[in-house]
Amino acid sequence: MSTYKVTVYTVRQINFERMDNIYLTLMDSKKQSSKRTLVDRSLFSHLKTEFCLDIHVEKNIGNIVWVKLEKDQGNHPWFCKHIKVQTPSGDCIEFPCYCWLVNAIEVMIREGTARLSQDDKDFQVHRKDELEFGQKKFRWIEWSPDFPMCIDAKVHELPKEAQFDEEKQSDFKQNSLKAIKEFGLDKTEDYFESWKDIADIENIFEHCNIKSTLLENVMQDWNKDDMFGYQFLNGCNPAMIRKCMQLPDKFPVTHEMVEGSLKRGHTLQEELQAGNICVVDFEILEEVPAVSKERYLTAPICLLYKNELDQMLPIAIQIGSISGAGMETLIKNAMKTLTFKSLCLPEDIKVRGMEDVPKYYYRDDGMMIWEAIHSFVSAVVKIYYGSDEAVQQDVEIQGFVKDVAFGMNNSDKFPKSLKTQEQLVEYLTVVIFTASAQHAAVNFGQFDWYGWIPNSPSTMRKPPPQQKGQVDMKFIMESLPDRGSSREVLATVWSLTRTESNERFLGMYPDMYFTEQPVKEAIKTFCHKLEKVTKIIKSRNEELPLPYWYLSPDKIPNSVAI
């Protein structure tokens, strides 16, 4: 008689008093199998994180390539992380799973060695069935013309593993409750009142336990030109600014208009040619309406001047009132300019002419992260794809790339196939960078920069003035969001910038999807590079009056985590 030692790894089911019966069967490539074995029937099995089984067989059943899991009908979903099988000869086989078993279900888990579709002859039918099952779970739907395709499902209809886990949901709820209390959202008697003055707005933070050093700097210097300009380099929208060599036709600024702001004694045209002028154009907001007739939105253009101290200062701003259909219009406008290359950080920096602009920490840190990810992806791709032909023959990756571009009116700006290893490396680097670093750069500064309402109001209650000299403090307070709206914004941006207690940051891969040693070594190398980047950023920030942390690897979640 032979014995297979099996360890099943799961998570604590804290919301249930017990777990439904789970059965496990070992199978070889010819579907010869062990007896169906109950995983556990003890009183507190739902609180365990691993189960150890000894499975006895009359004779060795060969090379184990499958583990079949079966769950009885019941109301207790059960999550399987992975399964480890030690054979009678002492070999250890890993079976990554990472999925929920809901209701009565049978799941076939294959041995974890990764193979390309064209090299996996024995599992072609299984792979095809998996793809078809996934296509039923995740379906496209056109939400609106000229819109990117959307998932045809409500959140609660998604597979359980695609939803927030219970711990994350709990953390988010607790953060929301804390924000409501700290920012006074439970106060309704003065909701629609205007603020009296700047000091009145400061009172929000007087007895608040939520603090941010950068926010305090913003509160102090928000109305200074250098702070205004700095935000376009290292605030929440660091990818909008671009070098300006020629003024747009719609922005007719003359030398006489800005002469007093140009400190080198050169003309505006000379400063343009010298590369000292940048522009930020929010044309993406054109024809986007405010939420009501009593709210106002503009699509401004700002001209910025790099002075002798390498500060980026505003020298001309054009504000025009606009009208038009909310989020739908905004995303449609964005889709007109979105291209695959615009998601490649090195290419985006080059196109915007921002390669040598000083104090652009988003670029400096982003490029270090990009290179680390690119190197990691390149190492992993070369483990599995020995040639360009191997990339071309992988029908699954080609199908994925084609599916991403599906339904886009500007799909000609996105690849529909990949021909080489390097194209695959670049594609995967874009996916990882966008979902981790780029999201961190634009999300986690929201409380720092938007938490001070006068610096970045979420809405305006009066239209912009048409002439100079019309604005006083009363006008400003009547224009800014009222007390209730301000508190809502504070609570929202604070909640959005929290990381959860079980957050996984860039380079953290506790789930063992890859079982091969070469990939594990590539992950180690990736982590070492990220540690070096973290140290470089930490050392630089110690010398800065306004540290830039958003792209420090130890603060970048592994995915879009909100």
N, C-alpha and C positions, 0 to 999 in steps of 0.2 A: 504493500500500500504506500502511495506517495502523498506528501502533504504540501500544499501551497499555502503560504502565509500571506494574508491579504490585509492591508490597512486602508480603510476608507476615511477620507478627510472631508469634514463638513463644517458647518457653522452652528453656533448655539441658536436654537429656535425659542427665543425668550418669550414670544407672544403666544406660545401654545403649551398646553399642559402635558401633551404626549405627542408622539409622532406616529404616522400611519406605518403599516408594515412595508418594509423595503426588502426586496429579495435580490440576490446577486448570483450570477452564473458566469463561470470562466469558459471561454470557447477558443478553439484553435482555428486555423484557416479553413479547415474542412467542416467547421461547425460541430466538431465533436466537443462535448462539454462536460463540466462537472455537474453535480446535482444542484438544483435550485436551493440556495441557502438564505435563511432569514438573517438580515444584518444585525438586528438587536431587538430584544423584547423587554428590556429592563424598565423599571418604573420611571427613571429619570433620563432615559435615552435621548430625549429632545434637548438636553443641556450639554451633551457631549460634543466634542469637536473632532473626535476620531474614534473609529471602531476597528478592533483587531479580530480577525477571523482565521481559523485554521480550517482549510477545506481539504478533506481527505478523498482521494480517488483510488480506485482499484489498480489503475495503471496510468502511467504518465500520458497525459492527453496531448502532448506535443507542444509546439510553439504557440504560446498564448498570444492572440492578436486582438481578441475582443473581450470586453466585460459587458454583460447584459444586466441592466438594472430594471427592476419592475416595482411599481408602486401600486398598492391597493387603492381602491376608491376611498376617498376621505376628504376632509376639509383642512388638512394640514400639509401645505406645500413643504417640500424638503429640498435643500440645496446640497449638491455634491460638488466639491472642489476638485479633487483628483483621487485616484486610486493607485496604490502601489502593490505589486504582486511579486513576492519572492518565490522562485521556483524551487523544486526539490534539489536542483543542482547548485542553488545559491545565487543564480542570476536575478537581477532586480529589473522589473519592467514597469514603466510609468504610463498611466492612462489619464491624461488631462480631461476634465469634463466641464466644470464651471457653468452648470446650468441648473435650473429649478425643475423638479418633478412635481407637476400639478395634476390633481385628479388621478384617475387610473391611467397609467402610461407605461410604455416600455421604451427604454433608451439603450441604444447600442453605442458603446464607447470603444473607439479603436485605439490601439497602441500608439504612443505619442510621437514616434519618429516622423518628422515632417517630410513629405514627398511632393514633387510637382505632379500635376494631374497626368501628364504624359508618361511619368515614370511609375505610376501607381496602378499597374494593370489589374491587380487582384481586387482593387476596391473601386473600380469605375462605377459599378451600379450603386454602391453606397454613397459615393460622392455626388452622383446625379440625384439620388433621392434626397440627400441633405440640401442641395441647392434648391430643389423644387419645394421642399418644406420651408426653407428660408424665404423663398419668393412669395409663399402664401402668407407668411407672418408679416413681411414688410412689403407693402405694395405702394406704388406711386399714385398720386392723384394731382391733377392740375387745380391748384387753389384759385389761380387767377391768370389770365393771359399775360405773357411776358414775365412771369414769375418763375423762380426755380421750382422744380417739382417738390411736392411735400409728401410726407408719409400719410397714407390713408388709414389713420387710426387715431383714436383718443388715447391719452396717456395710459389710462387703466386697461386699455385693450392690448397694449404692447406686451410681449413676453416679459415675465417677471424679472429676468436678468437684465432687461433693458430699462427697467425702472430704478429710481433711487432705492437703495437698500434702507432697511428700517432705521439703522443708526444715523444715516445721513438725513432721513426725513425728520428724525427726532431732533438732531442738531439744528436743522433749518427752522423748525418750529420754535425751539428755545431762543434762537437768535432773533426771530421775529417778535416774540413776546418781550425780550429784553429791549429791542428797539422801540416798541410801542411805549414801554414804561419810561425809558431814558429820554425820549424826545417828546413826551407828552401827547401822544396820539389819542390818549384817553380823555383829553380835554376838548370839549366841543363848544363851549360857550363863546370862545373867541375865534372860531375856525375861519370865518370869512373876513376877519379884521385885517387891515394893513399894519405893517410894522411902523413904529413911530420914527425910528432912525437906526443908524448902524449899531449903536450901543444896545438898542432893544433886541436886535438880532443876536448880538453876542451873548445875551442872557440865556439863550438856549443851552449854551455850554457851561454856564456858571455852576450849576449843580449836577452836571452830567458826568458819569463815570466813564464814558466812552471818549477816548482821547486819540489824537494823532499828531505827532510832532510836525509833520509836513503841513497838515491842515492849519496848525497854529501859525506857521510861517505864511501860509496863504492868507489867513485872516489879517495878518499884520501888513502884508505888502501887496495885496491883491490889486490895488489901484496904481501900482507903479509899472512903468513901461517895460522894464526888464523882466518882471514877473509875468507880465502878459505875454511877452514874446517867448519866454522860456517854456511856457506850456505847449507851444506848437512843436517844440523839439522833444520834450520829455513828459508831457502830460498824457491825457487819455486819448488823444488823437495824433500820435506822432508820425503817422504815415500820410498826412494831408499836405504837409509843407513841401514845397519844391523850389529849386533855384529858378530865378526869373531872369532870362537874358533879353526878353522883349515883352513889353506890357501888352496884356490882352486888349483887343479893340474895345471891349465893353467896360474897360477900366481906364478912362482917359486922364491919367495923372500927368501933370506937367512938372518941370523942374521948379518953377516958381512956387508951386503948391507945397513942395517938400524941402525947399532949399534950406530952411532953418534947421532941419533935422539931419542934414548931411554934414558930418563933422570933419571930413578929410579935405574939404575945399574943392571937391570934384562935382561935376554936373551929374544929374540923375542918369543920363545915358552912359557916362563913364563908369558910374558905380554898377550899372547893369552889366556892362561888358567885363568889369573886374570880378563879377561873381559875388558881389556883396549885397545883392537884393534877392529876397525870397518872396514867394506869394502863397497865400492859402485861399483857395476858392471853394466855397461851400455851395457850388452849383447843384450838388446832389439834393439840396433842399428846395430847389426851384419847383413851384407848383404844388408843394406839399402844404396842405392847410393846417391851421391850428385846430385844437380840439373843439372850439366853439367860436362864435362871432365875437366874443369878448376877449379872445386870446389872439396874440400876434406872433408871427414867425417871419424871419427874414433869411435871405440867401446871401450873406455878406462875402466880400472879397477884402482881404487884408494884405497890404504891402509891408514887408519887414526889412529892416536895414541892419546889417552886421557892422557894428561900430569898432573902434580901435581896441576896445576891451573884449572883443568877441561876444558882446551881448547882442541878442536879436531883439530889435526895438521896432514897434509899429510906427510907420510914418504916414500911412494913408489907409483909411477904411471906407469902403462904399457899402451902404446898407440900403436895400430896396425891399419894400413890402411885397409879399407874394401871396398867392392864393392857389387853391387847386384841390387828393383823396387819401390823406393820412399815410399810415405805414405802407399801404399798398403802393402809393406813388413813390415813396422813399426807396423802397426795395427795387421797384422797376427802374428808377434812375440809377441806382447802384449797379444793377445788372448790365446797363449799357456800357459801362467802363470796366467791368470785371473781366479779367483775362487770367489764364493760367500763369502767365509770366508775371502778372502783378502780384501773385501769391508767392513768387520766388524772391526772397528778401534781397539777395545780391542784385538781381535784375531790377527790382523796384527801386532800390537806392540809386542805382546807376541812371535809370530813366528819369528820376526826379532830380538828378544832379547834386545829390547830397553826400557824395563820397568824402569830401574834405571839409565839410562845415564843422567848426569846433563845438565842443560841449554837446554833441548829439549822442547822448548815452544810449538811447534806444537803438541807434545804428551800431554802436560799438559793442554793446552787450549782445544784441540780436545776432550779429555776425559770428560771434564766438559760439553762441548756441547753435546757429545754423551749421557751422562747420563741424561741431561735435555730433549733431544728428546725422549730417551727411556722411561723415566717416563711419559712424555706427551702422547706418543703413547699407552703405557700400560693402562693409565687411560681411553682413548677414546675407545680402543678395548674392555675393560671390560664393558663399557656402553652398547655395542651392542651384544657382544658375551658372553653369560652366561656360556659357557662350551667349552671344546675341540670339542665336537660333533658338536656344532654350526659352528665352523670353517670348519670342514670336510664337512658339508652339504651345505655350501655356494658355489654353482656352479660357481658364477660369479668371486669370488676371486680365486678359484681354476683354472678357465679358464685363468685368468690374469697371474697367476704364471707360468702356462704351456706355455703361449704365449711368455713370456719373455725369456724362455729357448729355444724357437723354433729356429731351424736352426743353433744352435751352435754346433761345433764339440766337444767341451768340455762341452756339456750340462750336463754330469754326475756330473760336479762340481757345478751345480746350481740346486736348488730344483725345482721339477716339481709339487709338491703338498705340502700343509701345513697340519699338523696333530693336532697341539696344539695352544692354545692362545699365548704361548711364542714364538713359531716359527713365527706366524703372526706378533707379536710385533717386533721381530728382523728383519724380512723382511722389514717392513714399516720403521723401524729406518734406515736401510741401504739406502733405497730409499731417504728419507728426508736428511740424513746426506751427502750422495754423491752429491746430486743436490744442496746443500746449502753450508755447511761448507767445505767439501773436495774441491769443486770447488773454493771457496774463497781462500783456502790455497795455491792452485797451480796457481791461475790466478792473484790475485791482487798485487802480489809482482813483476810482470814482469818488470814494469818500474823501480822499485827500483834496481833490480839486473841485468836486461838486458839492461837498459838504458845507462850504461857505457860500450861501445862497447868492450874495452880490457878485461873486466871481463867475458863477456859471448858472444863472437862473434856469429852472426847468421850463418856465413859461413866462410870458410877458403880458400884462393886463392892459398896456397902452401901446399904441403904434409908435414906431421910432420917430423922433423929432425930425422935422424937415429943414430946420435952420439951426445954426449955432446960437448959443445963448438962451435957449428955451428951457434948459434943464436946471432944476434946483432939487434940493433934498426931498421936498414934498412930491415932486414929479417922479423921482426915483422910487420912493416907497410905494407910490400908487401903481407903479409899473411892475415892481417885483411881485413874486407869488405871495398870496396872503399867508397868514400864520398856519392855517391847516395844511395847505398845499406844501409849504416849506417843510413842515414836520414829516409829511408823508415822503417827500423826496429824501430827507435825511435818513429816515428809517430804511428806505429802499436801497440807497446806495451803500449804507453801512452793511445791510444784510447781504447784498450782492458781493461784497468784498471780503466776506468771511470765508476761511477755509474750515473744513469740518474736522472733527477729531480723528477720523479714520482716513484722512486725505492721503492720496498717493502722489508724490511729487516726481518730477522728471527723472527718469533713470531707475525708479523703484518698480520692480516687476516681481511682486510676491507670488503671483499666479504663474505656475510652471507650465505655460503653453508649449515652450520649447524644452525638449528633454536632452538634446544633443550637446555634448561638451563644447564643441567649437562656438556655438551660439552663446552658451553661458560665459565663455571667455570674452566674446565680443561685448556682452552686457557689462562685464567687469571693467573692460577697457573704457567703455562709454561712461560708466560711473566715475572712474578716475579722472577723465577729462572734465566732467561736469564739476567735480570737486575743485579742480584747478581754476576753472572759470569762477566758481563761487569765491575762492580766495582772492582772485584778481579784483573782482567787483567790490568785495569787502574792503580791501586795501585802498582802492580808489575812493570809495565813499567816505572813508575816514578823513579825507582831505577836502571834501566838498561841503559847502554851506547847505546845499539841498541834495542829500543822498538820493540816488536812483536805484531802487531795489526791485522793481517790478520784473526784471529779467534775470535776477539771481536764481540759478537752478534750484536752490533749496526752497524757493518760494513760488515755483511754477508747477501747478497741478498737472498731472499726466494727461488731462483731457479737459474739455469744456465742462466744468464741474458745477454749473448752476442750472 
